[in-house]
Each structure stands twice: as C-alpha cells, then as structure tokens.
C-alpha cells in the first residue's frame, strides 16, 4: 500500500483537519476522514500520486469557513495560498490540486479537469440509500417546518429524483466503484414510491 509523506500527514492532521470541527454536522472530521480514506483507495487502484490525492481530500471542504455556496472556490483559494504545501508539491501540482477541489461539487456544470478531480468527486460521495433518505427527511423537517407531512414527502421525492434519480445531476466517475453499485440500489428505491412512502412515514423526528 502506498504511504503518504509522514511530514505532510502530520501537517494536515494538526492544521487542516481540525478546521472541520467548526463546520455543520455533515461536514465534520468524520466526513473528511471518509473522503481521505476513499481517495486513498482510488489513488492506489489508479496508481496516481497518493500525496496529491491525500492533500486534495483533506482540503476539499475547507472553504466552508466562508459558507456553502462558493466553498469549492474558497477551498481552491486556500490550497493556492498555503505556502506550507510548497514543501511537498510543485506549483504545477498545486494548481492541479486546486482545480480538483474546484471541480468536486456534485452540482458542478462541468467534468473534473483531471483524474484527481474525479477521485475527490467520487470519494466525496458515500451512497447509502437509507442514510440519504434519512438525511433528506431531516433536512426538510429542519428547514421547512410549516409543511404538512404529505408535503414533506413530496419534497423528499422531488429532491431524491433531481439529485440521485436516473438522469439526476449526481455523477459518479468510476462505473465499477462501490458507490456506483449503491447508487443503482438507491435508484431502484426512488422508483418504488410505495417503498419510499413506507420508509418516510416510519421515520420519527
């Protein structure tokens, strides 16, 4: 198994990963650790620079410090501005890393510009049908408290279809990945409205 440079790992673990403690519950340290882990698995399989893949994963959501809407651009700016990274990477590598972070959003309107962008975009997803449905329900209840139960159900279905459904905007970049298999399972669930309804109405807030 390829190993990350120990000095790079020490810097990231002491100065970058702790930043996630201040973000929302879906983007704290357990999230970035998952993205790092999945990025490392993909980097090894694809035989690319493991240090670049590691750093990209670690920095990919650091821009949340300035809000969610443009966080991918802010994350890229943080990479470009971090002079410590010049200890391990060339300017060309840093630019590739910044572009990968810019390209990682599920709703991005263009394909990632490099294999590193595809790796972090894939690693940023963990397609678990039950978890995704539960989080969608929780988000709706938290943000739209005046909706009726049926209206919440319809909002959930609409969101799931728009993002995860067949033809949805979520794109996975590796057809043989575990995420791809789980996405097919989720799409089967989305297509089965009776099963979705049962799952929704069994949820207790």
JOGI-V888095 format. One record per residue. N is the residue number from 1. RES is the residue in one small letter. PSI is psi in radians with two decimals (none if undefined). D_FIRST is the distance of its C-alpha to the first C-alpha in whole Angstrom. Layout:
{{N,RES,PSI,D_FIRST} {N,RES,PSI,D_FIRST}}
This chain:
{{1,x,2.35,0} {2,x,2.44,4} {3,x,2.45,6} {4,x,2.51,10} {5,x,2.16,13} {6,x,-0.56,14} {7,x,-0.67,18} {8,x,-0.80,17} {9,x,-0.75,16} {10,x,-0.74,19} {11,x,-0.82,21} {12,x,-0.76,20} {13,x,-0.49,20} {14,x,-0.45,23} {15,x,-0.39,25} {16,x,-0.95,24} {17,x,-0.66,22} {18,x,-0.36,26} {19,x,-0.50,28} {20,x,-0.29,27} {21,x,-0.44,29} {22,x,0.04,32} {23,x,3.10,31} {24,x,2.92,32} {25,x,-0.48,31} {26,x,-0.12,29} {27,x,0.70,27} {28,x,-2.86,26} {29,x,-0.61,23} {30,x,-0.54,22} {31,x,-0.88,22} {32,x,-0.58,20} {33,x,-0.65,18} {34,x,-0.77,18} {35,x,-0.70,17} {36,x,-0.84,15} {37,x,-0.81,13} {38,x,-0.59,14} {39,x,-0.72,13} {40,x,-0.71,9} {41,x,-0.76,9} {42,x,-0.73,12} {43,x,-0.70,10} {44,x,-0.73,7} {45,x,-0.64,10} {46,x,-0.11,12} {47,x,0.90,11} {48,x,3.11,12} {49,x,1.92,12} {50,x,-0.54,10} {51,x,-0.70,13} {52,x,-0.81,15} {53,x,-0.68,14} {54,x,-0.86,14} {55,x,-0.73,17} {56,x,-0.82,19} {57,x,-0.72,18} {58,x,-0.62,19} {59,x,-0.13,22} {60,x,-0.53,23} {61,x,0.23,26} {62,x,-0.42,27} {63,x,-0.10,30} {64,x,-0.23,31} {65,x,-0.33,33} {66,x,0.34,36} {67,x,2.89,36} {68,x,-0.60,34} {69,x,-0.81,36} {70,x,0.46,35} {71,x,-0.53,32} {72,x,-0.67,29} {73,x,-0.70,32} {74,x,-0.69,32} {75,x,-0.74,28} {76,x,-0.69,28} {77,x,-0.65,31} {78,x,-0.73,29} {79,x,-0.86,26} {80,x,-0.52,28} {81,x,-0.20,30} {82,x,1.76,28} {83,x,-0.34,28} {84,x,-0.53,26} {85,x,-0.37,23} {86,x,-0.19,25} {87,x,-0.44,23} {88,x,-0.29,20} {89,x,2.63,21} {90,x,2.93,24} {91,x,-0.64,27} {92,x,-0.74,26} {93,x,-0.71,22} {94,x,-0.68,24} {95,x,-0.71,26} {96,x,-0.73,23} {97,x,-0.74,22} {98,x,-0.74,25} {99,x,-0.66,26} {100,x,-0.74,23} {101,x,-0.70,24} {102,x,-0.54,28} {103,x,0.03,27} {104,x,-0.21,25} {105,x,2.46,28} {106,x,-0.56,29} {107,x,0.19,32} {108,x,2.48,32} {109,x,0.15,34} {110,x,2.74,32} {111,x,2.49,29} {112,x,2.49,26} {113,x,-0.15,26} {114,x,2.96,23} {115,x,-0.54,19} {116,x,-0.62,18} {117,x,-0.67,21} {118,x,-0.66,21} {119,x,-0.88,17} {120,x,-0.59,19} {121,x,-0.71,22} {122,x,-0.79,20} {123,x,-0.40,18} {124,x,-0.19,21} {125,x,2.42,23} {126,x,1.73,22} {127,x,1.69,25} {128,x,1.89,26} {129,x,-0.86,30} {130,x,-0.71,32} {131,x,-0.74,30} {132,x,-0.76,31} {133,x,-0.77,35} {134,x,-0.77,35} {135,x,-0.61,34} {136,x,-0.73,36} {137,x,-0.83,39} {138,x,-0.74,38} {139,x,-0.79,39} {140,x,-0.77,42} {141,x,-0.65,43} {142,x,-0.67,43} {143,x,-0.31,44} {144,x,1.12,46} {145,x,-0.31,48} {146,x,-0.14,52} {147,x,2.59,50} {148,x,2.92,52} {149,x,-0.75,49} {150,x,-0.68,50} {151,x,-0.65,49} {152,x,-0.72,46} {153,x,-0.80,45} {154,x,-0.67,46} {155,x,-0.75,44} {156,x,-0.84,41} {157,x,-0.76,41} {158,x,-0.78,42} {159,x,-0.80,39} {160,x,-0.72,37} {161,x,-0.72,38} {162,x,-0.69,38} {163,x,-0.84,34} {164,x,-0.24,33} {165,x,2.98,35} {166,x,2.10,35} {167,x,0.06,36} {168,x,2.97,35} {169,x,-0.29,34} {170,x,2.26,30} {171,x,2.26,28} {172,x,2.55,24} {173,x,-0.04,23} {174,x,1.87,21} {175,x,-0.41,23} {176,x,0.25,20} {177,x,2.75,19} {178,x,-0.63,19} {179,x,-0.68,22} {180,x,-0.73,24} {181,x,-0.71,25} {182,x,-0.54,26} {183,x,-0.70,28} {184,x,-0.68,30} {185,x,-0.75,30} {186,x,-0.70,31} {187,x,-0.64,34} {188,x,-0.70,35} {189,x,-0.76,36} {190,x,-0.63,38} {191,x,-0.25,40} {192,x,1.52,41} {193,x,-0.57,43} {194,x,-0.73,45} {195,x,-0.69,41} {196,x,-0.75,41} {197,x,-0.74,44} {198,x,-0.76,44} {199,x,-0.75,40} {200,x,-0.85,42} {201,x,-0.12,45} {202,x,-0.17,43} {203,x,2.31,41} {204,x,2.12,43} {205,x,none,43}}
